[in-house]
Amino acid sequence: MEETIESMICPLCGAIYDMDEYSPRITKCNHSFCLSCLSNMEDLSCPVCGLENGMLETNANIKMLDNIAILNRQLEFEDEEFIEQNVEKLLQSLCSSCQQNSPPRICKECAEQSGTIIKQTKDQQRVVTDYTAQKLSNFPFFCDECANKTHGNHETVTISKINNLFDFLQYELVREYLTHEKTIVDMYSTYSFKYRDVLKQNKIRIECGDGIDETFGRYDKELVKAYKESRKELEELRMRESKLILRQMKLHEESIKLHIIDLEVKLKQTEDENQRIEIKDSLKRLKKIEQEFIDFALECSFVQLTERDIEEIDNEIIVRMEALEAEYKKGLFVEIELEKNSKFYKFQAIRKAINALTKIAQEYNNNCFEVADEEVGPLEERKKQLKIIALAMENTEAQKDTIDSAKYEFAIYQFTKLKKFYEIENLDECWECDKSNMDATEITVKIVFLGLMHATFFPTTPGADVENLVYESFLKLGLGVDDESYFRLFLIRNNENSIVEIGIRYYLKVKNTNEILQEKYKTEGFVFLKHREVASNKYIPLMDVLNLKNGWLNDEKCTVEYGVQVESILGYDGIWKFNFYDELFDCKQKQNMISFGKKINSNYKSILHSHKQVLIHNCPHYSGSTTESHVLIPDDVVLSDLEACLQIAHGVKEVSWLLELPEVAQSQHLTNASHFIEEQLIWKEYNNEKRILLAIQHNLSRFLAVLLKSVTPEYILEIIREYECILSLEIKKMIVAKVLYGRY
């Protein structure tokens, strides 16, 4: 179920929340209002639910403040006039019915049925306060005449009369960020924001020195010396933390450079304008983040990351990874047989450690927030007392010659003892504070090291190992005991997105010296793994497993053997796609696949493995294929283009690029793919003169028919003269009809 996103618009005045005058406050009935409106309210009942005295006590809406930070971050990536330009586009929207350019209106009642609330404030202003369905720009707009015709009984509002358009479009920007599937750009943006905050704090703390002020300067020298040594340890730890963060930034910076190169190549190869816009936007954002990383490194003059530092950190990453993996394996009841260079346990160990440390960090932060306010008062009070004692000692010294020497010595003794008491109390509290900061920094250092391990062994780059992507996105292996009676293995979908689904063939086996028992509980099957669903083996009685005589345990451990074949994936776009890179499970008989491959050094090398039955049904050319089905791929065919054509041939009706595909689809006799691609070329309006040659070369008669509408007969005659040798009979008939009769 999708998490509800609270509106960032104050329901009373229509202003977007900020960190200042319109700071978001939340009531005990969980409704939010801006600070400005709360300050001017006379009635303390909640304006939303009517709760009596509901406005009496309010707190800062922390979650909303986080969303404000997201808004500010997103605006950093846009031009200064980005929101103003979008407001202007809305004001210039055409009527959805007659396409006339007149002041656009929106139907208030129809908008509310879709979840968009347009209301009137106390000062008679029209404001949009929330939406749950579609963006305001996606609604149909009407001119006055069409609004009266189609929405006569409904109230319509002129867009220009909505007073908070500027604020509302900012809220849309945040909502879009929170609801869309997070991209590589979003990931690096989060890193950048987090690193900047930590490094700035460390810079301030380190440059402030040991924190000994005037009052502390008069403390006992031995106490101050001990305190300074403690503070030095903390500063060294913060310096180490800063160096580790800088190293992680450099690793991410290297990955960003690769992504930028990859996107620049894609931009050159892509002709689809919508896709080009998306690529350009991603490039702009990645380049900004890259520059931020560079700027942060330059600003961190308080810490120098040398080549020797980098070498030492990289070596420590490897050592820590080995130790973490070994420690993880010690706690396993089941040990899985893996390939020599598998990173399975590394990934599992990192995930477990991150989850554990994150929980510790959250608990620690919660405790710190509770204690912080309690500690500030006593510390300041003791500092005041120390100043009073110092002043009293000065006065006593000034009166030394006028008072009895015994009384003088007793007074100085008492002041000194009291002063020492307060000094010890203060320094003890400062030590405790430093110890607390030391603990927090040590936790952070461990978390940063885990991030470094992940970035080193599971890099997020355009050419990242497929194994990394499987670990991150799809499957993980687990084990469990049900009802304290049965032992089982299971595969669970790792990705938390509720849309993603995967179709897998799998087998699960717990190794046993008794092969009969081993085969009895072995499980093979095919399953579509949906959100939070598992594929499990046959349940084994737990007591049987623990009984050493039954052969399940070897050196007090179980050994698991498993296999997974990912056949299809339902992606974030809601479209199923098939895996053609691995052979099907019955590949020895090859009864249900056709392999597309190339010959390398006279040896046939399979590349893509297609479902034979589906291909025969959609593409008659393959109906005569033998049991051993191989199709030779020409050297000039790009593998990704062939895969896209095969996806279409198998019923996947989505593809980002089109212009390179007709030749591949036709050369491999993928009939339905050719028809679909031609249809998409028509509907996506690739209708300009440059495409006429494409249509002629690949005999796309329907596409050509659309293109011919926009060109003159004279232009067609030039084409005939230049390309007569490649014109099919059908194309010639169409061109003759266009030239002679102006139609076809």
N, C-alpha and C positions, 0 to 999 in steps of 0.2 A: 504494500500500500504506500503511495507517495506521501511523503511528509508534507504537512500543511505549512505554507510559507506565510508568515504574518505580514500584513501590509505595512509598508514603511511610510504610509501617508496618514497623518493625524486625521481621525474621522470627524473632528470638530471644525478645524480651519482649512484642511486640505494641504497643509505644508508638509514637505518631506522632512523626516527627522534628521537632526545633525548633532554635532558634539557641543553645541552652544545654546542659543536661545530656544531652539526647538528640540532639545534633548529628550529622548523617549523615556517616559516614566510608566511603570506598570502598577496597576492597582491590585488589591487583594482578591478581586474577582477576575483577575487575569485579562484586563483590557488596558490598552496602551493609549496614551495621549501625550501631546508635547508639553514641555515645561511652561511655554508661553500661555497655553490655554488653561492649564491647571492654576497658574498664578492669578488668573482673572475670573475664576469660578467662584460663585457665591453659594450655589446649591452643592452640597457634598454628596448627593446621590449620584450613582454612576449613570452617565447619559446613555449608555448602551443597554445595560440590563436593569437599571433602576435600583440596584442594591443601596440601601440606606447607609450613609456614611462610607460608601465604597471608595470615595476620593480622599478620605481622611489621612490614610497612610499610603504612600507610594514609594517604590524603589526604582533604581535605574534598571532599565530593560537591557540586560547584558547581551542577550542574543541579538537584539536590535542594534546595539552598538557595534557588534561584530559585522552585521550587514552594512552598517555605515562605513566601516573600514573597507569592506569589499567594494562598495560604491566608489570610494575615493581611489582605490587601487585600479578599478576598471576605467575610471575617467583619466587616469594617468596615461593609458594606452591610446586615448582618442584625441582628436584635434580639439583645440580650445573651444571652437564653436560647434562641436559635434551635436550637442543637445539642441542648440538653436536651429541648426540645419534640419534636424528631424522634426522640430515643431513647424518649421516653414513648409516641409513636405506635406505634413498633415493638413495645414491650412490651404494647400494648393491641390488637395485630392479632388479627383473628378467624380462626378455622379456615377454610381455603379450601374444605373439603369440607362441613362441617355448619353453618358460620357461627356456631358457639358461641364465647362469650367466655371462654376458658380460657387458661392460660399457653401461649403459642404455641411450637411447636417447629419446627426446620428440619432437613431431611434432609442430613446431612453428606456422604454419598456423591453424592447428586444435585447438591448445590451444587458439589462438586469437579469433576464432569463438565462443569459450565458455567463452570469457571474460578475459582470462589470457594473459597479455601483456609481451612478451619477446623482449627486444630491445637492441641495441648496443649503448654504450655511446661514447663520443668524444674520449676517450682513448682506444677505441676498446674492451671494456669489455662487456660481456653479462650479463644483469641483468633482473630480473622479477620485474615489477613495480606495478602490480595490478592484482586482479582477482575478478570476480563477480559471478562465478558459483560454481566450486568445488575446493577443496584443491589440491595443486600440487601433493601430494602423491596419489590422486585418479585418476590421468590421466594414460592412458596406456603408458607404456614405451616399447621401441623396441631395439633389437640389430642391428648392422649395416646391416646385411643381410635382416632381416625382414623389417627394415625401407625402404630399397631400393625396396623391393617387394611391400609393401602396401602403401608407401608414396613417391614413386619415384619422383613425380613432386613437392613435397613440401620440404621446408627447414626444416631439423631436427637439433636439438642442443643436444650435449652431456651434461648430467646433471652436470657432474663435471666441465664443462666450464662456468656454471652460477656462477658468482663471488659473488653474494649477497644472496646465499642460507641461510646462517645463519641469516641474517637480515630479509629475507622474511618469514622464519618460525616463527620468533617472531611476525611479523605482523599477520600471520595466527592465532596465539594464541589469539591475541586481537579480531580479527574478529569473531572467534568462540565464544568468551565470549559475544560479543555484539549481536550476532544473535541467540544464543540458549535461550530457555525459562529459565528464572532465577530460580535457585533452592534454597533450604534452605541454602546450603553452601554459595551461592552468597550473600544471604541476611545478614547472620552473618558476612561475610567478609566485607561487606559495613559498618556494624555497627562498627566493630573492627577498620577499617581505620578511620572512622569519630571520634570515641571516642579518639583514640590515638592523633589525631591532636588537638582536643579541650583541652584535659587534658594537653598536652605539653605546649600549649599557656598559659593556666591558671597558670601552674607551674612557667613559666618564669615571668609572670606579678605579681604574688603574691610574689615571692621571690625577685623581684626587689625593693620591699618596696613602699614608698610613692612617689618616683620620684623626691624628692627635691634635686637638685644638689647644687654646691657651690654658684652659682649665686643666686638661690632661698634662700639659707641660710642667705643671707644678707637682705632679704625682711623684711618688717614690721612684727613683731611677731604676731599681731592679724590677719593679712592676711594669714600668713603661717598656723596659727592654724586652721582658717576656711577651708583652702584648705586641710589640713591633715584630718579633720573630714569628708569632702566630699570624699576624697580618701579612707578612712576607710570603708564607706558605700559600695563603689564599690568593695573593696576587700572581704567584707563579702558576697556580692551577688555572686561574682565569686566562693567563697568557697562553697556556697550553690549549685551553678550550678554543681560544681565538685562532691559534695556528691550525687546529684541526678543522675548524669551520672554513678557514681560508683554503685549506687543501680540498675540502669537499666542494667549495665553490669552483675551484679550478677544474675538478673532474666534471662538474655539471657544465662549466663553460666549454670544455672540450666537446661534450655531447651536443650542446646547443649549436656549436659551429657545424657539426655533422648534419644536424637537422636543417640548418639554414641552407647548406649546400644541396641537400636532398630536395628541399622545397623549391630552390632556384631552378634545379633541373626539371622538376615537375611543371613549374610555371612556363618554361620554354616549350615543353612538350604538349601542354594542355591548350586547347582552343575553346573549350566550353567557358563562356564568359562568367557564369555564376561560380564555377569552380575556380577560375582565375581570381575572382574577388576574394574568395575564402582563403586561397593560398597567399595572396598579397597581404591580407589582414594578419594571418599567422606569421608571415615573414616580418612584418612591421613589429609585432609584439615580441617575437623572439629576439630580434635585433636590439630592441629597447632593453630587454632583460639581460642580454649579453653585455650591453654597455653598463647597466647597473652593476653587474658583477665586477666589471673592470674598475668602475668608479669606487665601489666599496673597498676594493683591494688598495687603491691609491689613498683613500681616506684613512685607512688603518695604518698610519705611520707609526703608531705605538707598538706595532708588532711586525717583525720581519720574518717572512717565510723563505728560508734559503733552500738551495738545492739539497743540501745535507739534511735539512728538516724534512723535506719531501721524501727523501730516500728512507729516513728513519721511520716516518709515519707509515709509508707503504709496506715496509718490512713488518712493522707492528700489526698492521691490518691482517697480513697473512698469518702471523703467529696467533693473534686473537681468534681468527676464523677457525684455525685448526683446533684451538682449545675449546671454543664454543661448540663446534661440531662433535668433538669427542665427549664433552660433557652432556650434550643432548643424547648421544647414543647410549650413555651409561644408564639413563632412566628409561630405556625402551624395554618393553616386555616382548615386542615383536621386532625383529630385525629383518629388513627387506634386502634381498639379493639384487644388487644394482650393477650397471655397467661401470667399468673402471673409473671413467672421468665424470660420472653423474654428479650433479650438484643438488640432488634431491635433499639430502640431509642438511646441506648448507642453508638452503632456503628455509626448511622447516625450523632449523635452529635460530636463524635470524628472526623469523616471525614470532617464535615463542618468546625470545628475549625482548623484542620490541614491545610485545603486549604486556609482559611482566613489568618492564621499566616504565612504560607509559602509565600503568596503574599506580605504581609507586610514586611517580612524579605528581599525578593528580591528587593523591592522598596527602602528599607532602605540601602541595600548594594550598589545599583546603585548610590544613592545620596552621600554615603560616598566616593566612588571612585572618583566622580566628585569634591568633596570639598577637598579631602586629599592633593593634590598637591598645591592647592591655599593657604592652611593654614601653610605649613611648612616654606615657605619663610619669611613671616612677623615675625613669632615667633623667628626664628634664627637671623633675623636682629635686633630685639629688644634686644636679649641677647647680641649682639655685642655692641649695643649702651650703655647698662648697664655697660659693662666692660669699655668702654671709659669714661663714667661718673664717675665710681669708681676711675679710674686712675686720672682724672681731680681733683676730690675731694682730693685725696692723695697729689697731687702737690700743691693744694691751702693750705692744712694744713701745708705742709712743708714751704711755703712762708708766713705763718701767721705773723711772726715778722717783715717782711720787707714791708708789704703792709698796706694801710689804713684800720683801723678796720671796718669802715662802708662798704668799698668795699668788705672786706673779708666776713662779715656777709651776704651781699647781694648775693655774689657768692655762698656761702654755701647754702643759702636759695633757690636760683634758681636751683642748682644741686639737692638738696633734693627734690624739687617739681617735677623736671623732672624725677628723679629716681622713685619717688612714682608713677608718671603717667605711666612709663614703667612697673613697678611692677604690678600695677593694671591691665594694658592691658594684660600682660603675664599670670597672675593668672586667669584673666577672661577667657582668651582663654583656659587655662588648665581646668578650671571648665567646660567650654563648651565641651571640649573633653571628660572629665570624664562623663558629663551628656549624651553625645552621646553614650559612652561605656556602661553606665548604662542602657540606653534604649535598646541597642543591647543585653545586657546580660539578661534583663528582658524578651525580646522576646524569647531568647534561652531557658530560664527557663520554660516558658510556653510550648514551643515545646517539651522539655524533659518530662514535666509532661504528655503531651498528649501521648508520647511514652510509659511512665510508665502505663498509663491507658490502652492503647492497649495491652501491654504485660501482664497486670494483668487480664483483663476481656476477652481478646481474645488471649490466649497463643498459640504460634506456636510450638506445641509438637506433637509427634507421636500419642498420644491418645486424641488430641484436639476434642472438641465437634463438631459434624457435623454441627451444627448451625453456628459455627464460620466460617467454610469453605464455607458455602453457602453465608454468608455475604461478605466474601473476594472475592469469585470467580464468583458468578453467578448472582444473581438478586437483584435489589433494586426497591422499590416502589416510584413512583413520582406522581405529579399532575400538571396540567397546564390549561391555558386558551388559546384557539385558536381563532385568529382573534377578540379578545376582545368580543367574542359572546358566546363561548361554553366552558363549564367546563368538564374536563375529568380526569380519573385516568389512569395510565399506569404502566406496568412492563417493565423495561429495563434491558438488559444484562449488568452486572456490569464489567465483565472482558474486558479489552481493547484489548486482543489478537484477531486478525482478523480471526484466524483459529477456535477458540472455538465457538461451537454452541450448544444450548440446546433445547430439545423437551419437552414442558411442557403442561399439562392440567391445566387450571386455571379458577377461577371465580373472578369477581370484582363487588362490590355492594356498593353504597352509601346509608347509612341507612336513612329511612324516616318514619315518623309516619303514612304516607299514604302508606299502603302495595301495593296498585295497582301501584302507581308511582314507588315505590321501585323495584318491579319486572319488570316494563316496561324498566328500564334502567340497570338492572342487565345483566351482560355478562358472558357467559361460553364458553369455546372453547379449542381447541388444536392448538398450534403454534410452529414452529421451530424458535427460536430467534437467528438471526444472528447478526453480528457486527453492533451496533448502531440501531437495530430494536426494536420496542416496541410492546407489547400487550396492547390494550386499551379497556376501556369500551365504551358503547354507549354515545355519546356526549349529555350533558344536557345543555339546554339554560342557560347562566350565570344569566340572570335577574330572571329566575325562581328559581335558587338556592338562590339568594340574597333576594327574597321575602319571608319574614318569614311565611306568610300564607300557603306556599306550603310545609312546614314541613321538608325542607332539613337541616335547621340550628337549632341547639339546644345549647343554651348558646353561640351563635355567632360562633359555630364550626360545621363542618361536621364530621360525624363518618363514617369510611370506614370499610367494612368487605371484606376480600379476602382470597383465598386459592390457593395454588400452589402445583402441583404434578410434580416433575421432573422425566420424564420417560426415557430420553436418553441424553447422552452428547457426542458431538464430541470433543475429547481431543486434546492436543497439538500434538499428534502423528498422527492426521488425521484419527483416527478410531472411529467409533460410538460404544458406550457401553451403556448397558441398566441398569436401576435401578430396582433391584429385591427386595429392602428392604421395599417398601411401597405397600400397596394394591392398585389395580387399582380403578378408580372412580366408576365402577359398581360392587364393591366388594359385595354388598348385594345380587345380583343375582349370582355372581361368574360364569358368562357365559364365560368369556374369560381369566381365569387364573387358574393355578395349583399351590397350595401352598406346599412348602417343609418345614416341621417342625419337631420338637421333642416333645415327651411327657415329661412334667416335673410335678412330683407329681400327676400323672394320668390325668393331664389336657393337652390338645393339644395346643401347642404354635406355631403359624406360624412364620417362619423365612424368607424365600424367596418366592416371588410371581412371577411366570413365565407366559409369554404369551402363552395361551393354543394352539391357532391356529398354531403358529410358531412351537411349540414343537411337536404337532401331525404330522405336515408335515414332520419334520426332524427325528422324533423318533417314529416309528409305535407303540411301546409299549404303548403309551399314548392315542391311538385312541379310546380305550374302556372306557376312564375315564368318570365318572359321572359328573353331573353339580356341585355337591359339591366335588371338587377334592382336596384331601390331600395326600401327599406322606410322609411317616415316614422316617426321616433321622436317620441312625444308630449313636450311640454315638461317634464312632471313626472317623466319617467324619468331616474334618475341614471345617468350613463354607466358608473360602476364597477359598478353593479348589473347593467346589461345585459351588460357584459363578463363578469361572473361567470356569468351564465346561459348565455352563448355558450360559455364554457369547458366548462360541464357538458354542453351540447348536443353538443359535439365530443368528448366522451368523457373529459374531465378529471373525476375523481371526488373532488375535494377542494374545499371552500370553507369559509372561516372564519365567515361570518355567513349566516343563513338567513331570518330573519323578514321581511326586506324583499324577498325574491326571488320568492315565489309570484306576486305581482301582476304583476311585470315579465315573468316567464316566460310567464304566461298571456296577457298583453296582446300579446306578440310571437309567440304560438302555438308556443313551444318545448316540444313535448310531452314529450320524454324528460327535459328539465330539470325540468319540473313534477313528473313522477313521482319523480325522484331527490330533489328538495328535500323532497317529502312524506315519502319514506322516511327521510331524515335527521332530519326533525322528530320522527319516531316513535322512531328508534333513539337519538337524543341526548336523549330524555326531556324534551322541552318540554311535559310533560304537567301543566299546571295550568289552572285555570278561565279565566285571561286569554286563553288560546289558542283557546278555543272559537269566539269571534267570528271570529278569523283563518281557522279551518277552514270556517266557514259562508260567509264572504265570498268565499272562493276555491274553494269546492266541494271541499275536501280530505276526501273521505268516509272514507278509511282512517285518516287522522289523527284525524278526529272520532270514529271508532269507539273509538279508544284513550282519548280524552279523556272520553267518556261513561261509561266504567267507574268514574270517580272522583267523579261528581256525582249528586245526588238527582233523582228525577222532578220534584219541585217546582221545582228550579232550571231544568230543561229547559222547563217550562211558561212560566216568565218569559221565556226566550229566544224562544219561539214568539210570544208576545204582542208583543215588542219588534221582532223582525226577520222577521216573517212574510213581508213583501214581497220579501225577497231570498233566501228559502229555495228551493233547487231541489227537484224531486220526489224525487230520491234521498235528500236530506238529510231531507226531511219523513218519508219512510218509516222511516228510522233512528230519528228522534226519537219517532215514534208507537210503534215497537216497544219503545223504552226506557221510555216512560211507561206503556204498557199491560201489558207483560210483563216489565219489568225487564231485558230483553236486546234484541238486535237481530240 
